[in-house]
Amino acid sequence: MYLSLVEIILPLLLVVLITLPLIKVFKGEVSAKSAKSRLLTHIAGFFTVIVFVLVMQMVISPRVFAAEDTGATSIVGTMAQGLGFLSAALATGMSALGAGIAVAAAAPAAIGAFSENEKNFGKSLIFVALGEGVAIYGLLISILIINNLG
């Protein structure tokens, strides 16, 4: 009923092994091109580890963790519901990340355009708001996913 030591330590160890080489990137000891290739390699490795852990979880313990019926409400779900919640979280998280990247590029340009000519305020605000719209769409998609899980 409880997780074994292997089921707890193995995912943590794999995540640490993937993130450990990125220390040089965060310290600034590598070039920008090398840092970009390292980061892409580690992102691919991270998702590989996630798939590996999911497969190992199904192989090692294919049981469903359910509380005994004590009359109280318990949390019981299927693999499909779990993956649905995971997809909703990814939709929100990745859209927020994309919106952050869009706003990081648009906001300085908008400030520069506004400082040159005050009439550019409305035009520049539209481009910043378009970047934020990506996060709202991702949140909307995740709400639709969660509504279909019930």
C-alpha positions as CSV (number, residue, x, y, z in Angstrom):
1,M,0.0,0.0,0.0
2,Y,2.9,2.3,0.6
3,L,5.6,3.3,-1.8
4,S,8.8,1.2,-1.6
5,L,12.2,2.9,-1.2
6,V,13.1,2.2,-4.9
7,E,9.9,4.0,-6.0
8,I,10.8,7.0,-4.0
9,I,14.6,7.2,-4.6
10,L,14.8,6.3,-8.3
11,P,12.8,9.3,-9.6
12,L,14.6,11.7,-7.3
13,L,18.0,10.3,-8.3
14,L,17.2,10.6,-12.0
15,V,16.0,14.2,-11.7
16,V,19.1,15.1,-9.8
17,L,21.3,13.5,-12.4
18,I,19.6,15.4,-15.1
19,T,19.8,18.8,-13.4
20,L,23.3,18.5,-12.0
21,P,25.2,19.3,-15.2
22,L,23.2,22.5,-15.7
23,I,25.0,24.1,-12.7
24,K,27.8,25.3,-15.2
25,V,25.1,27.0,-17.3
26,F,23.6,28.8,-14.3
27,K,27.1,29.9,-13.2
28,G,27.8,31.3,-16.6
29,E,30.9,29.1,-17.2
30,V,29.8,28.0,-20.7
31,S,29.1,29.9,-24.0
32,A,25.6,30.7,-25.1
33,K,25.6,28.2,-27.9
34,S,26.8,25.4,-25.6
35,A,24.3,26.5,-22.9
36,K,21.5,26.3,-25.4
37,S,22.4,22.8,-26.6
38,R,22.9,21.6,-23.0
39,L,19.6,23.0,-22.0
40,L,17.8,21.3,-24.9
41,T,19.6,18.0,-24.2
42,H,18.6,18.2,-20.6
43,I,15.0,19.0,-21.4
44,A,14.8,16.0,-23.7
45,G,16.5,13.9,-21.0
46,F,14.0,15.1,-18.4
47,F,11.0,14.0,-20.4
48,T,12.7,10.7,-21.2
49,V,13.1,10.2,-17.4
50,I,9.5,11.0,-16.9
51,V,8.4,8.4,-19.4
52,F,10.9,5.9,-17.9
53,V,9.5,6.4,-14.4
54,L,5.9,6.0,-15.6
55,V,6.8,2.8,-17.4
56,M,8.7,1.5,-14.3
57,Q,5.8,2.4,-12.1
58,M,3.5,0.3,-14.2
59,V,5.9,-2.6,-14.3
60,I,6.9,-2.5,-10.6
61,S,3.6,-1.9,-9.0
62,P,0.5,-2.1,-11.3
63,R,-1.8,-1.7,-8.3
64,V,-4.1,1.2,-7.8
65,F,-3.6,2.9,-4.5
66,A,-7.1,3.1,-2.9
67,A,-8.0,3.7,0.7
68,E,-10.1,1.1,2.5
69,D,-13.8,1.9,2.6
70,T,-14.2,3.6,6.0
71,G,-17.2,5.6,5.1
72,A,-15.2,8.8,4.5
73,T,-14.6,10.1,1.0
74,S,-11.4,8.8,-0.5
75,I,-9.4,9.8,-3.5
76,V,-9.5,7.1,-6.1
77,G,-8.7,7.7,-9.7
78,T,-7.7,5.9,-12.9
79,M,-4.6,6.3,-14.9
80,A,-6.6,8.3,-17.5
81,Q,-7.7,10.8,-14.9
82,G,-4.2,11.2,-13.6
83,L,-2.9,11.8,-17.1
84,G,-5.8,14.2,-17.7
85,F,-4.8,16.3,-14.7
86,L,-1.1,16.1,-15.9
87,S,-2.1,17.4,-19.3
88,A,-4.2,20.2,-17.8
89,A,-1.2,21.2,-15.7
90,L,1.1,21.1,-18.7
91,A,-1.3,23.2,-20.8
92,T,-1.3,25.9,-18.1
93,G,2.4,25.7,-17.4
94,M,3.6,25.7,-21.0
95,S,1.2,28.4,-22.1
96,A,2.4,30.6,-19.2
97,L,6.0,30.0,-20.1
98,G,5.2,31.0,-23.7
99,A,3.4,34.1,-22.6
100,G,6.4,35.0,-20.4
101,I,8.7,34.7,-23.3
102,A,6.4,36.7,-25.5
103,V,6.0,39.5,-23.0
104,A,9.8,39.5,-22.3
105,A,10.3,40.3,-26.0
106,A,7.4,42.7,-26.5
107,A,7.5,44.8,-23.3
108,P,11.0,46.3,-23.8
109,A,10.1,47.1,-27.4
110,A,6.8,48.7,-26.3
111,I,8.6,50.8,-23.7
112,G,11.1,51.9,-26.3
113,A,8.4,52.8,-28.8
114,F,6.5,54.7,-26.1
115,S,9.5,56.7,-25.1
116,E,10.2,57.8,-28.6
117,N,6.6,58.8,-29.4
118,E,3.7,58.9,-26.9
119,K,1.2,58.1,-29.7
120,N,2.6,54.6,-29.9
121,F,1.2,53.6,-26.5
122,G,-2.0,52.0,-27.8
123,K,-0.3,50.1,-30.5
124,S,2.5,48.8,-28.3
125,L,0.0,47.8,-25.6
126,I,-1.8,45.6,-28.0
127,F,1.4,43.5,-28.7
128,V,2.0,43.0,-25.0
129,A,-1.6,42.0,-24.5
130,L,-1.4,39.5,-27.3
131,G,1.4,37.7,-25.5
132,E,-0.6,37.5,-22.3
133,G,-3.5,36.1,-24.3
134,V,-1.5,32.9,-24.8
135,A,-1.6,32.2,-21.0
136,I,-5.3,32.8,-20.9
137,Y,-5.9,30.4,-23.7
138,G,-3.8,27.7,-22.0
139,L,-5.8,28.2,-18.8
140,L,-9.0,27.9,-20.7
141,I,-7.9,24.7,-22.3
142,S,-6.9,23.2,-18.9
143,I,-10.3,24.2,-17.4
144,L,-12.0,22.4,-20.4
145,I,-9.8,19.3,-19.8
146,I,-10.6,19.2,-16.0
147,N,-14.3,19.6,-16.7
148,N,-14.2,16.5,-19.0
149,L,-12.4,14.4,-16.4
150,G,-15.4,14.3,-13.9
